[in-house]
Structures are given as C-alpha cells and as structure tokens.
C-alpha cells in the first residue's frame, strides 16, 4: 500500500494528500552545518556509540542540542506543551557513560528524539528544522555503519525495543491508517512524515521533481506502524474501539 503526499496539492484525492509546508519561520540563528567525522574502530559497540555521540556533541552546529532547551530564558512559553519528552546530547552522553542503556539501539532512540523534538517545535523549512533534519540523516548513516561493523555484538534493535511483541498489521489496519491520514491536519501529517524519516526512512519515497512524498506502508515495522496508527487515531478522534494496533499480551498507545 503506497500513499502519495503532494506538497503542492490544494485538494485531496483518492491518491494524494495535502502536505503543504507550514510558513517558514526562524527561531534561532544557527552556525553552518558540517558533516560528522568518520567513526573510528572501537573495541565494543558501547564504546563506539559513546564516541559517535561525542562527535556529534563536539560539532559547532550541535550547540543548540547539547543541553536542555532553556525555554523560560528564551521566552518559549509553549515549548513544554509541544515537546512532551525533552532530550539533549548531554543527557545521552551521561547515560552512555553511566551504562544506563540496555543497548546501543536504546541510545540511538534518544538521539532520534532530539532531532524529532526540534522538528516538531520548529516550522518545516526553518533553519533550525533543516539543521535537525540534516543531523538526523547523518546520524542514521553513521549509526547504520556502526551496527554493520559490530554485527550481532551490536544487538538486534527490533528485539531490544520489543519489536517481536507486536503483531503484523492487517490489510484492514493499513486501510484504516490510510483513511485517517485524510482526517488529520497538515502539521500532524508532517509529524508522521518526520517520524518515518527518522525511524523508517525506507518507507518514504521522495519525488523532488513533483514535490511529493510516498509512504510505503508495507515496509513499516509492526512497532512503528502501531505508534503511527495510535497517533493518527488520537489526532482524528477515532479510538478504533481500542488503543490502536494490538500488542501481544496487551495494547500500546503513544505519540510519535
């Protein structure tokens, strides 16, 4: 099942959803972006992950992501209303140094949360949004190489994060998800795309020539699909008679 999302569309059809960019705004003046350094060979995945996070932390343009956002000093009174779970590179470094993560995949999820929070709060197209988007893509590239480098020693991200606890979505689940995308706002649709871009980029097929993005629902993992389905149900007011996709032994509901 593929869904085509057109940024330029003014109306919704059976194959296109309106996903026009929000007005561009700029909240911060940011330094120029530089690509992260190459990951050196380390003796174990935890050390390599710690080094990778430190490399991102040390980058000049990572300054906005090093410490918790001081929203009071910045006058961002709505920040805690929009960002429900703040995260920063300093916290990730500290948790890695104290061996607080069960696996490097858990640490990677916290890093992804940093970029996601930034892109959720700032308007699509703003300097801050684009910086977080660039950092997210660079991180995924380096993290994928790290996992490949250590193989089984890096652990199974799906198993570590409870992927096996989720049932595969049924065709009806996929149809429901597609229908609900028509009912949510452009901003909420943007959150879905941002979340997929961070967690399952292979599910997005981008057509820059026509300014479109397609979602290939069939390649989304059961866990991520459950999170997205629960999110769009919450946005549209459709509880589906349950809290989203069934989880083996229980249910789960979360906002991506």
LUMDO-530117 format. One line per field, with one value per residue: x, y, z of N, C-alpha, C, O in turn; residue number from 1. Coordinates in steps of 0.02 Angstrom, whole numbers. Last residue first. Example, Ala and Ser with C-alpha at 12.3 -4.5 7.8 and 13.67 -1.06 7.14 Angstrom:
LUMDO-530117
npx c(642,660)
npy c(-112,-284)
npz c(354,390)
capx c(684,615)
capy c(-53,-225)
capz c(357,390)
cpx c(645,660)
cpy c(2,-165)
cpz c(394,390)
opx c(670,712)
opy c(57,-166)
opz c(402,423)
loba c(2,1)
This chain:
LUMDO-530117
npx c(206,124,49,-9,-42,-94,-56,-7,52,-51,-152,-160,-271,-346,-513,-604,-547,-548,-526,-476,-366,-262,-275,-247,-117,-59,-87,-14,117,133,115,224,328,299,304,387,342,318,188,175,264,218,295,294,334,383,417,553,567,493,534,465,484,529,660,661,606,639,642,537,431,427,394,268,198,211,135,10,2,-2,-120,-227,-321,-392,-315,-265,-368,-350,-229,-270,-363,-281,-204,-301,-336,-221,-138,29,95,109,246,355,466,509,573,700,771,720,769,908,1007,1183,1313,1355,1315,1399,1486,1463,1326,1318,1393,1317,1205,1261,1288,1157,1094,1165,1127,990,996,1058,958,856,914,922,788,744,822,778,620,555,428,455,490,443,480,615,653,609,691,819,798,760,877,938,855,884,1017,1001,941,1044,1138,1049,1013,1095,1179,1318,1367,1391,1258,1209,1290,1250,1115,1127,1189,1095,926,747,579,432,343,332,220,227,354,342,272,363,503,597,721,706,619,688,824,840,984,1126,1154,1089,1146,1277,1308,1394,1518,1524,1523,1413,1458,1557,1483,1416,1528,1574,1466,1473,1595,1566,1466,1531,1711,1828,1821,1878,1790,1686,1720,1621,1476,1480,1414,1318,1343,1240,1086,972,801,679,596,477,372,215,222,197,61,-4,-146,-129,-193,-283,-408,-368,-383,-313,-194,-25,108,146,63,91,27,48,36,43)
npy c(482,436,277,132,-42,-191,-370,-486,-406,-268,-204,-31,68,42,26,80,184,314,458,584,614,597,462,405,443,367,235,227,247,136,31,52,21,-117,-173,-64,-33,-81,-48,87,202,360,484,655,782,871,826,811,734,615,486,371,295,183,202,268,252,356,478,472,450,576,657,606,642,780,811,781,887,993,966,857,709,638,564,469,379,298,232,160,75,-1,-64,-140,-225,-302,-292,-286,-413,-377,-357,-405,-386,-260,-218,-173,-286,-329,-222,-222,-340,-308,-293,-420,-448,-307,-201,-137,-115,-19,83,111,164,279,355,375,436,557,617,635,722,835,876,905,1008,1104,1125,1184,1300,1367,1302,1196,1182,1264,1173,1059,950,962,942,812,743,757,688,561,507,487,387,285,259,196,80,28,-11,-62,-13,126,166,186,310,351,356,461,565,571,606,733,801,800,790,801,804,758,849,996,1079,1124,1172,1289,1403,1499,1544,1631,1591,1557,1449,1354,1297,1132,1046,1043,1023,1079,1198,1149,1089,1160,1108,948,874,790,704,640,580,484,404,361,283,186,126,74,-17,-108,-112,-53,41,141,299,371,531,672,748,899,1051,1201,1361,1408,1502,1589,1536,1535,1575,1500,1472,1391,1214,1136,1027,906,826,673,567,473,524,694,854,1007,1061,1005,1016,903,751,589,433,278,105,-60)
npz c(906,1054,1091,1162,1164,1250,1265,1209,1072,1034,905,863,966,1083,1017,935,870,906,824,826,752,843,877,753,736,845,814,695,744,828,735,651,739,756,624,504,337,212,176,155,90,48,-52,-80,-201,-299,-421,-397,-284,-214,-102,-7,149,209,240,363,501,590,520,433,520,580,470,439,555,553,440,490,580,489,419,520,470,376,295,379,391,278,311,425,367,285,383,448,344,329,491,552,656,831,942,1005,930,970,1086,1068,1044,920,839,858,922,946,915,890,761,696,697,574,573,673,610,498,562,617,503,454,562,566,447,474,585,532,443,535,608,504,473,594,595,480,418,359,476,632,783,852,775,761,896,919,826,878,1001,963,917,1040,1090,999,1029,1152,1107,1033,1120,1270,1392,1467,1567,1584,1602,1473,1428,1505,1454,1319,1337,1394,1288,1187,1254,1265,1329,1290,1234,1161,1181,1309,1326,1235,1255,1291,1265,1318,1350,1482,1464,1391,1366,1321,1385,1271,1135,1029,989,947,832,754,797,876,991,976,878,953,1053,980,946,1070,1109,1011,1042,1168,1129,1042,1066,1018,862,731,710,590,523,580,503,402,465,443,523,664,669,758,780,717,575,463,328,347,309,149,116,92,50,-38,-166,-208,-205,-156,-85,-149,-180,-181,-154,-88,-85,-55,-89,-18,-51,0)
capx c(273,129,100,-29,6,-102,-80,-10,47,16,-144,-143,-228,-291,-457,-629,-545,-514,-550,-530,-430,-270,-283,-313,-167,-53,-113,-86,87,141,70,157,321,303,243,388,345,386,206,153,255,228,252,322,290,374,346,531,581,495,529,490,470,458,647,666,599,637,692,602,452,440,457,323,201,241,207,36,3,52,-56,-205,-278,-431,-354,-219,-360,-409,-233,-216,-384,-333,-171,-263,-385,-241,-181,-34,97,83,193,293,434,477,508,648,787,707,698,868,952,1115,1275,1376,1274,1357,1488,1531,1355,1284,1414,1385,1197,1237,1344,1209,1071,1169,1197,1011,963,1092,1024,844,897,983,832,713,828,848,660,588,460,419,506,431,411,575,671,583,618,803,824,711,825,967,858,816,1000,1035,904,983,1152,1081,1017,1058,1108,1291,1345,1448,1305,1179,1292,1320,1132,1095,1222,1154,983,808,640,488,323,383,232,162,336,387,234,315,464,528,710,751,598,631,804,817,911,1096,1198,1066,1077,1269,1268,1323,1500,1515,1579,1412,1403,1575,1531,1378,1486,1617,1485,1414,1587,1618,1450,1480,1644,1830,1820,1866,1849,1686,1716,1683,1510,1468,1473,1321,1341,1304,1125,1025,870,680,663,495,440,253,199,241,98,50,-118,-147,-149,-213,-401,-400,-365,-368,-241,-96,77,152,85,78,64,9,76,0)
capy c(478,487,327,194,13,-139,-306,-483,-472,-292,-248,-100,57,89,2,28,119,268,390,569,617,662,513,394,472,440,263,217,295,203,38,59,90,-72,-175,-118,-6,-92,-119,60,130,316,425,601,733,892,843,844,806,637,558,377,357,185,163,308,203,286,464,489,396,517,668,600,572,742,824,740,819,990,966,922,747,675,616,521,428,341,274,210,123,41,-20,-90,-177,-257,-325,-252,-380,-418,-327,-405,-452,-267,-250,-123,-247,-368,-239,-164,-334,-325,-231,-390,-473,-365,-247,-152,-161,-82,56,84,103,226,332,346,370,510,600,592,658,797,857,856,945,1080,1096,1122,1252,1347,1350,1244,1149,1258,1225,1127,957,968,1004,868,743,786,757,603,523,535,451,311,289,261,124,47,50,-75,-86,97,166,121,275,345,308,394,547,557,542,679,796,759,826,760,837,721,813,944,1046,1100,1111,1232,1345,1476,1496,1655,1608,1613,1507,1387,1343,1197,1055,1049,996,1013,1201,1188,1049,1173,1178,988,920,840,749,675,633,537,434,403,341,229,158,125,36,-62,-139,-123,36,72,257,334,459,639,716,827,1014,1130,1318,1403,1441,1598,1543,1549,1563,1546,1469,1452,1269,1158,1089,910,893,708,621,453,457,645,784,965,1104,992,1070,966,806,651,489,339,166,0)
capz c(877,1002,1101,1129,1170,1200,1289,1281,1101,1053,962,844,908,1083,1057,980,837,951,810,872,717,810,928,784,691,841,876,694,697,855,793,624,715,813,665,553,405,239,182,219,75,106,-47,-39,-170,-230,-413,-458,-279,-283,-115,-74,113,195,180,302,447,613,572,405,474,621,507,390,534,608,439,436,606,539,383,493,515,427,263,357,444,282,252,430,418,255,335,486,369,274,442,537,591,776,901,1043,924,905,1092,1078,1102,980,842,878,874,967,923,954,816,683,754,596,524,681,674,489,521,661,546,411,539,622,457,419,590,585,418,482,641,538,423,569,649,488,456,315,419,569,734,878,796,700,860,958,818,813,999,997,868,993,1124,1003,964,1149,1153,998,1083,1206,1384,1412,1582,1562,1662,1519,1399,1512,1525,1338,1305,1432,1353,1180,1226,1264,1307,1319,1294,1171,1117,1285,1362,1222,1231,1342,1226,1310,1280,1465,1503,1359,1420,1297,1382,1337,1187,1050,1014,1008,878,743,811,816,981,1030,863,891,1071,1011,894,1028,1150,1015,977,1162,1177,1016,1077,1039,935,753,716,653,514,563,558,408,441,457,463,629,677,709,803,788,601,517,353,332,351,203,101,141,54,24,-144,-208,-178,-199,-76,-127,-144,-193,-192,-52,-128,-19,-117,-14,-55,0)
cpx c(312,199,100,24,-21,-52,-88,-35,47,7,-71,-130,-215,-244,-403,-574,-571,-512,-513,-561,-490,-340,-296,-326,-237,-108,-112,-118,11,107,73,107,252,292,243,324,342,394,274,178,239,213,269,272,330,325,330,459,556,504,537,479,503,438,573,651,603,635,696,658,522,463,476,390,261,248,243,112,29,58,3,-138,-254,-388,-388,-255,-311,-400,-292,-220,-333,-356,-222,-232,-352,-292,-196,-73,29,88,174,234,368,439,473,578,732,718,681,794,907,1065,1204,1338,1292,1315,1442,1534,1425,1313,1383,1410,1266,1229,1322,1265,1123,1149,1205,1083,986,1062,1061,911,886,969,897,761,800,856,731,629,490,461,472,441,396,500,625,594,587,727,804,732,772,915,888,814,930,1019,935,939,1091,1096,1053,1067,1066,1218,1313,1431,1365,1224,1265,1325,1204,1113,1193,1192,1043,864,700,553,381,370,279,170,268,367,277,277,413,484,639,739,640,608,746,793,893,1020,1166,1105,1052,1196,1254,1278,1425,1491,1571,1465,1400,1520,1551,1424,1447,1576,1528,1429,1527,1610,1502,1464,1593,1762,1814,1871,1831,1748,1722,1672,1573,1505,1459,1385,1350,1296,1190,1074,915,751,665,564,450,322,240,207,139,93,-65,-112,-176,-166,-328,-388,-403,-345,-302,-138,2,116,88,106,44,52,29,44)
cpy c(543,485,375,246,73,-84,-257,-416,-466,-360,-267,-142,-16,77,55,-1,62,197,341,501,604,669,582,447,461,470,340,247,289,255,108,69,102,1,-125,-116,-63,-62,-131,-11,96,245,386,544,685,847,865,868,844,712,573,449,357,248,163,269,239,234,390,473,410,458,606,609,561,669,786,749,770,919,959,914,811,718,662,578,483,396,323,259,179,94,26,-39,-122,-205,-277,-289,-347,-378,-373,-380,-455,-333,-260,-153,-198,-327,-277,-180,-278,-315,-244,-325,-442,-384,-307,-205,-183,-135,-13,52,71,160,275,317,336,440,549,571,610,727,814,831,889,1013,1070,1087,1184,1292,1324,1295,1202,1224,1211,1181,1028,975,1014,935,801,793,791,676,570,556,505,379,318,297,193,92,73,-9,-105,21,134,114,208,306,297,340,477,533,523,611,739,751,781,802,789,753,777,909,987,1061,1083,1169,1283,1414,1462,1608,1634,1637,1568,1448,1385,1239,1126,1056,994,985,1134,1190,1087,1128,1190,1059,964,894,806,724,673,596,493,439,389,291,206,163,93,-5,-87,-153,-38,70,187,290,424,564,679,797,940,1099,1245,1358,1444,1542,1558,1563,1582,1528,1521,1450,1331,1214,1110,971,894,775,653,507,436,576,741,894,1066,1040,1062,1023,871,709,553,395,226,62)
cpz c(885,973,1042,1142,1133,1214,1232,1307,1177,1086,971,906,897,1025,1053,1024,880,924,856,861,763,779,897,837,717,796,874,756,695,810,822,681,687,791,722,596,455,309,213,230,141,84,16,-37,-127,-194,-341,-452,-340,-283,-189,-96,45,156,162,238,379,558,588,455,447,578,548,424,487,590,494,430,554,566,432,456,480,472,314,322,425,334,256,372,424,304,301,438,410,298,385,483,578,711,843,1002,962,900,1026,1079,1118,1042,905,884,896,912,947,968,882,743,746,650,546,634,685,553,510,624,592,454,495,600,513,426,536,591,469,454,591,572,453,520,628,540,464,352,373,515,667,826,817,716,800,923,857,804,934,997,899,942,1079,1038,964,1084,1153,1042,1044,1172,1320,1409,1527,1579,1647,1582,1445,1482,1537,1409,1323,1403,1395,1245,1226,1234,1310,1294,1329,1237,1123,1220,1342,1260,1223,1321,1273,1270,1267,1394,1486,1398,1395,1356,1359,1331,1256,1109,1043,1033,942,786,805,833,920,1017,913,872,1009,1030,922,975,1110,1055,978,1096,1173,1064,1055,1051,954,830,740,657,581,555,534,467,449,428,482,569,638,720,744,814,673,541,409,365,333,244,162,128,109,24,-80,-181,-174,-170,-126,-121,-121,-153,-202,-88,-89,-59,-82,-40,-54,0)
opx c(369,247,79,43,-53,-24,-89,-34,97,-40,-34,-100,-253,-183,-413,-587,-561,-479,-454,-615,-547,-369,-336,-381,-282,-141,-158,-171,-24,72,21,61,223,253,191,294,299,448,288,188,285,158,327,213,390,279,272,441,539,455,582,422,563,381,555,631,553,660,751,714,562,510,535,437,299,298,299,148,66,114,51,-105,-261,-414,-409,-230,-315,-422,-285,-214,-351,-368,-208,-233,-372,-292,-185,-43,-23,85,216,177,330,386,411,529,718,678,633,761,872,1081,1169,1332,1250,1282,1446,1577,1444,1322,1418,1444,1271,1244,1361,1288,1132,1182,1246,1100,1000,1098,1091,919,906,1009,923,772,830,893,743,670,455,521,462,404,343,462,599,550,543,703,777,690,744,909,865,775,918,1008,899,906,1086,1069,1084,1121,1007,1196,1284,1474,1386,1227,1295,1361,1217,1125,1230,1224,1044,850,702,581,379,385,266,130,252,362,251,252,421,433,623,745,614,580,754,748,927,995,1177,1092,1002,1185,1222,1217,1396,1451,1608,1454,1388,1534,1561,1405,1444,1588,1520,1408,1530,1618,1484,1449,1609,1754,1797,1921,1776,1759,1761,1621,1577,1561,1427,1407,1384,1248,1194,1101,900,760,654,589,433,329,295,169,117,155,-82,-56,-236,-107,-312,-360,-463,-292,-339,-120,-31,95,37,167,-16,108,-24,85)
opy c(548,486,358,258,67,-80,-276,-406,-444,-369,-280,-118,-59,75,107,-47,4,154,329,487,611,723,620,474,501,518,373,279,339,300,137,110,156,37,-94,-63,-107,-67,-186,-32,77,229,379,555,675,871,875,922,903,750,547,470,344,254,144,298,241,178,363,456,363,422,587,572,513,637,763,702,723,894,923,863,819,760,717,635,539,452,381,319,238,152,85,21,-64,-148,-217,-315,-376,-316,-403,-382,-502,-336,-267,-116,-184,-332,-260,-155,-283,-286,-198,-304,-436,-342,-354,-249,-241,-192,-60,1,9,107,229,261,275,391,503,513,552,678,764,771,832,966,1019,1027,1132,1244,1264,1330,1248,1235,1153,1231,1055,1002,1069,978,836,843,846,721,612,615,563,423,370,357,244,137,132,43,-158,-4,118,61,176,274,240,284,437,484,465,564,702,699,729,846,744,730,767,936,934,1015,1025,1115,1230,1376,1404,1630,1657,1697,1623,1494,1444,1219,1174,1071,947,929,1133,1184,1060,1128,1226,1069,1013,953,864,781,734,654,546,497,450,346,260,224,152,51,-28,-214,-80,93,176,248,446,537,658,818,920,1118,1229,1320,1477,1535,1542,1598,1641,1473,1580,1428,1325,1254,1102,967,884,782,659,495,388,571,750,876,1090,1058,1107,1071,892,714,570,405,226,71)
opz c(864,1011,987,1200,1080,1268,1174,1368,1206,1124,923,955,919,1034,1023,1063,864,952,845,886,742,780,924,842,705,817,898,753,693,834,839,675,697,822,736,603,449,337,237,287,179,63,34,-22,-136,-160,-324,-475,-335,-283,-222,-107,39,133,106,188,343,566,600,435,439,596,549,409,494,607,484,416,570,575,419,460,420,509,298,320,451,324,239,381,428,285,289,451,406,274,392,435,592,712,810,1026,953,869,1026,1073,1177,1089,940,929,946,860,967,1026,927,773,786,650,536,654,705,552,512,650,605,442,499,617,509,413,549,601,451,443,603,565,431,526,643,529,454,321,350,511,648,825,801,677,790,922,831,778,934,994,864,925,1080,1018,933,1083,1155,1017,1026,1191,1315,1421,1537,1603,1691,1612,1455,1509,1574,1424,1339,1440,1427,1257,1259,1192,1351,1244,1390,1291,1095,1206,1356,1229,1205,1363,1291,1242,1211,1380,1475,1369,1379,1393,1376,1276,1295,1132,1078,1094,988,778,845,879,912,1031,896,852,1014,1022,892,961,1115,1037,949,1093,1175,1042,1050,1046,912,858,766,614,624,578,477,480,498,373,531,564,586,775,687,864,690,528,400,422,305,218,219,130,168,2,-70,-174,-140,-115,-137,-147,-78,-97,-228,-57,-60,-66,-80,-16,-86,45)
loba c(256,255,254,253,252,251,250,249,248,247,246,245,244,243,242,241,240,239,238,237,236,235,234,233,232,231,230,229,228,227,226,225,224,223,222,221,220,219,218,217,216,215,214,213,212,211,210,209,208,207,206,205,204,203,202,201,200,199,198,197,196,195,194,193,192,191,190,189,188,187,186,185,184,183,182,181,180,179,178,177,176,175,174,173,172,171,170,169,168,167,166,165,164,163,162,161,160,159,158,157,156,155,154,153,152,151,150,149,148,147,146,145,144,143,142,141,140,139,138,137,136,135,134,133,132,131,130,129,128,127,126,125,124,123,122,121,120,119,118,117,116,115,114,113,112,111,110,109,108,107,106,105,104,103,102,101,100,99,98,97,96,95,94,93,92,91,90,89,88,87,86,85,84,83,82,81,80,79,78,77,76,75,74,73,72,71,70,69,68,67,66,65,64,63,62,61,60,59,58,57,56,55,54,53,52,51,50,49,48,47,46,45,44,43,42,41,40,39,38,37,36,35,34,33,32,31,30,29,28,27,26,25,24,23,22,21,20,19,18,17,16,15,14,13,12,11,10,9,8,7,6,5,4,3,2,1)
